[in-house]
Amino acid sequence: MTPQLNTEQLIEAAHRYGTPLYVYHAERITHQFEQLTHSFSGLPARFFYAAKSLTNLHILNHIRQIGADVDCSSINEVKLAMKAGFRPEQILYTSNSVSFEEIAEARSLGVHINIDSLSNLTKFAEANRGSYPVGIRIRPDIMAGGNLQISTGHDRSKFGIAMADLPEVYRLICEKDLHVRVLHIHTGSEIKEVEVFLKGLDLLFELAPNFPHLQVIDLGGGFKVPYQEGEKGTDVNALAAAVSKHLYAFENRTGIDLEIWFEPGKYFVAEAGSLLCSVNVLKRSGDIEFAGVDSGLNQLIRPMFYGAYHQIDNLSNSNGVMKPYTVVGNICETDTFAEDRMMAEVREGDILCIRNAGAYGFEMASSYNARLLPAEVMFRDGSMHLIRRRQTLDDLLLAQIPLED
């Protein structure tokens, strides 16, 4: 049975810590990871949790304890991972439009490094001369993902080294003794078609013989997570079976043995997290019934930024008559969580639960309108743990220079 928190547990958390409140379920994260490891059990596969989804140290520590590795998009994420107990060999750092100094710092920390620009790769080759293996992120010119904002592998994307630039990479291998250990691609997010992953895999297999030190094919992340009832996510069993077939055919054909790496983020934590908020105001405008809550796009930006759908349940009146509501936030912008959504009758003071908010919820939050960041709570082993206190006004002022009299 898939682990999930019940209504009573969520309401208890809201009453104890107040709203808005992010709540995470550790056992659901464990369940997601175990699904992956079971599906890929016959393959030389490693899974690096994409920390950009949610970087709370308690979440990172839990993910480390269950046996996953971690993928980082910045040097500070690398340092957070280390604070959570990850060893350098468990950390993958994939750079994007960064200064070479950041890559050099990652090198000094001893982590795995993927480089996504020819400029930085050239500097890396000159600085290391074969003394440190590296990965390269290739732009495969594949369109994939839920929308253009989360598609990263197409021919107009800022990510990766273009296929046309590979001859220069080969030159660096020969002239600078560059050791390319990993070939990496990441085509986007919300990918449910197994064929997209296979297209990228076969592309990297074609390139593999040009890299004498190659040990790893990294297919990135982007697994589809179901947000609406009836929606299908990535079939990880089918993906594992297809990757296995292609991998062993390649190895039999070439004699080259390779590991397969993945970097799922949303898959780990999206369904494990919820945002709890309270209804401040009910307001009618024509045929629209607004339910105004004590949160907004500053705390969950996905609906306004991506047009993302999140299920919303009325925890306080779960058996109420179903009625349509437009759920909106308290920010001085249009910040709509849901339009014309059928929900159990809503009353002022009710607690609403915005589901599947674990990934890119708190992580993309801000203090816009000088609103305070919410607290975070983790349920683990049947107990509730506060893992981040609610922000205060003093926190907003902490980095500001005091006014002079």
Phi, psi and omega in degrees: 000138180289125181294138174204152179278143180269172184300319182297319179296319180292317178295320178300317179298317180297319181290324183285320188247354181082170177238159355293155186208130171269133181234131180237148182245106185300320182294332177290322176298315178300316180301316180297316180295319180294327174300315180296310184295326177292316182296323184258021188298334181269006185243154173281071187247144173233146182239121180252112179296126180285099188299336181300341179294320183191115189252009178308133185301326180291324176293314179300317180296319178297317180296322175296318183294329180277355171110005179275159170264185185222139178251131185238143181254358179209164179292329178290326173297322175302314182292324175297318179299319178294321177297331178278358174105000178290138174277156182308320182290350177265359188247129175248126180246119180247112185279158179204109178056039181257162173289154179295335179299326178292319177296319179298323178293320176299321176299319181292336179275349173083020182270167172291141184231130167250133180245136187242017175223145179295325180301307181290329178295320177298315178297320180296316180299317181291326183281334189246334174046053174081000184275350184214117180291153185218160172251155175236135176269123182254138174273111189275357183059046177243126176272122180205163177112167185293326175201176187298329181294334181246016173260125190237000184250005184280173190283357175248011182281148177284348189272143167084165175271127184295148178304325181294341181267001182297325176304326177291325175296317179298324178296318179296324178298317183283314188272332184247007181055040178290127180260098177271108183266333186231133167255124189235139167222154172212113190266348179152190181242164179063042180264117179253348182276119178302327183298330178297314178296320182292325178298316177294321179299313181294325176298314180292326175298322178297325182278337190309316182299344179278358185237095188295339181258012186293133177230342190221138166251122182249114183265009177069208181234225177093016179300137178288133174247131179287126179254332181249154178300131180089350180284145180256138174267183176297130177279095186291333176293316179294322179297314180298317180296318181291317179297319179301314181298314182291321182295313183289330174295319178296314182296320178294326183282325188246340185077011180263122178265130184228149168272157174243125178248146173230156182230061179286140176238296179305323181301324180288312198242346186302306184285349179276351187241146176224150173251118178264135178217160181253148180277117178274317191217138166251133186215130179257136175224102186064237180263011181259128174254108180274135170247105182269125187247170183270035174220186181184191182295344176289343182244339172211097187271348189304315180301320181278328184278316184250354190069028187285146177264133171230130175296140178232127181240144175270101183290331186281342185214052190298338180258012182289166178296136182284129180220157179275135178224149167254113185268122185231161183261184185254021180269149179280059174204168168287109180229089186260125175275326182199141178248134173049047184266129177286123181217158172301140188317130184257137176235153176301134182097347179294153177259123177258148178242117176266113190277167175051045184251013183288329183258128176061028174265274176302325187297331180257011183286159180218177177255032179304144187064018184056029172281148185272144176292143183285167172283164175232139181231142175239128170271127178212132179053039175080002181242153180259130183231127173285121183246355169202125178287159176294140179293153178240169176299323177300325177296321179296328183270351192305317185266359181275145178283125181301148176293143174274146179293000000 
